[in-house]
């Protein structure tokens, strides 16, 4: 592994972020807003921008002086201003008790008092979740979407599918005017700001990814949990990265990594807590059945997943992962509850993604072929037939050029027209 580190300056370029408007919206409602995501996705950059725009003090717990004050006089630190930004709050979970106290003493509660950022999923950290329960809203910041890299500050055209009738989908995609691209090139660089925007060179990006992994393994991971067997953990990471788009069956991953089942489960949970791995749950008409099916496994960033796995040529699972990352960024800035799921039957029929929001269900299939055939959209038709009127429609995303209706309420279109 290349002997460099990725430090915490989070120097993401000042491209507009799709999440900013949603962060500001929830700051109008909740006294505490927590911006979460993997390291180097641009959280600090966005937090600094909001602090500058709103004339808020910006405090980073990466700063040893700030951390020292937070340890000895947390109430005094918070009393410096009525509104503030506190970066990398996962470094001092105890500070959240002081934030809780400050919010609870505020009557009536003032919205938008504290904007916090964290590189760990604070919702999965029990003590943190209890401290902020009922007081905080959480917003995830994902790696750059293609719309953000283009400078548009947007995610894909998913609102077209959800908010318009199927007969208006093509018109909506035409209006989005997303330019064509080679999916392999987009996958290789991923969406982390430095490799995807500042470097834009696969060899330089590989060096950056190596430094990122070193920092993650030697520092970030150790802050979440003490890991003695870094070699074992790295081996499990590689196995997980090789399974992009496949089922996350813990017993199989534990066997392949030669680890006890309990250890594999702990390592996988840590990957998810630190926003490296994404597990997509199953869709079922009966909601209670969703929790018993194995989720599908994806990665936070396609470029990083390829580097971890040692793969040089993108495969179909990586295109699927690219679509998922955009879907996640979109759904996390959408009002109400939106779920991204997958559908799989016992006889092997599968739809890559099922989007469910406000009673609307859309099925999405992803294929890396540039000449889709009926077999490529057959499962979308099957899903529509099995679930009837609850399904608004289905979309096949492919690597070709043509957009056309291939069945009733099933549209075939290039992936780049959607994301």
Buried (B, 14 or more C-beta within 10 A) or exposed (E): EEEEEBEBEBBBBEBBBBBBEBBBBBBEEBBBBBBBBBBBBBBBBBBBBBBEEBEBEBBBBBBEEBBEBBEEEBEEBBEEBBBBBBBBBBBBBEBBBBBBBBBEEEEEEEBBBBBBBBBBBBBBBEEBBEBBEEBBBBBBBBBBBBBBBBEBBBBBBBBBBBEBEBEEBBEBBEEBEBEEBEBBEBBBBBBBBBBBBBBEEBEBBBBBBBBBBBBBBEBBBEEBEEBEEEEBBBBBBBBBBBBBBBBBBBEBBBEBBEBEEEBBBBBBBBBBBBBBBBBBBBBBEEEEEBEEBBBBBBBBBBBBBBBBBEBEEBBBBBBBBBBBBBBBBBBBBBEEEBBBBBBBEEEEEBBBBBBBBEEBBBBBBBBBEEEBEEEBBBBBBBBBEEBEEEBBBBBBBBBBEEBEBBBEBBBBBBBBBBB
